[in-house]
Amino acid sequence: MICDCGCFVLDFIELDEEFVLDFGEVFEIDHDYDPYLGPYEVIPKAWENQILETNGKNMTDDVTVYEVPYDEVINPTGTTVVIAS
């Protein structure tokens, strides 16, 4: 029921019922940190450093780092050469 002031009016009655509630996995988040808004999936670059600005940020998921893209080439002597891209 809602009263004239817009508040809810509740009446509680005692029952012999059990109320079970499970929140699953619960994380406490420090609200002093800003959320991380950057990418959560990264493809490394072979010849360049990459920094994800995650320090001091709240993150909602794991970061996935994929393998370095590369090509394999066999040279005239039969040696396999790996070239990172």
C-alpha positions, 0 to 999 in steps of 0.5 A, spaced: 500 500 500 502 507 498 500 512 503 499 520 501 506 521 501 508 516 496 511 512 501 510 504 502 506 502 508 508 495 510 505 490 515 509 484 517 506 478 519 510 472 523 510 465 519 513 459 520 517 459 513 524 459 511 526 464 507 533 462 503 537 467 499 543 466 495 547 471 492 552 467 489 559 470 488 559 477 492 565 482 490 566 488 495 568 494 490 571 500 493 568 506 490 574 510 491 576 507 484 574 509 477 571 503 472 576 501 467 573 503 460 579 500 456 579 494 452 578 487 455 581 483 449 588 484 447 592 482 441 600 483 442 604 487 437 611 484 436 615 490 436 611 495 440 609 495 448 602 496 450 600 498 456 592 497 459 591 503 463 588 498 469 592 501 475 587 503 480 581 502 476 575 497 478 575 491 472 569 487 471 572 481 467 579 478 466 583 481 460 584 476 455 591 476 451 591 473 445 597 470 441 602 474 437 600 473 430 606 470 426 608 467 419 612 461 418 616 461 412 621 456 409 628 459 406 632 456 401 636 452 406 630 448 409 630 452 415 623 455 418 623 462 420 618 465 424 616 472 423 612 476 428 607 481 425 
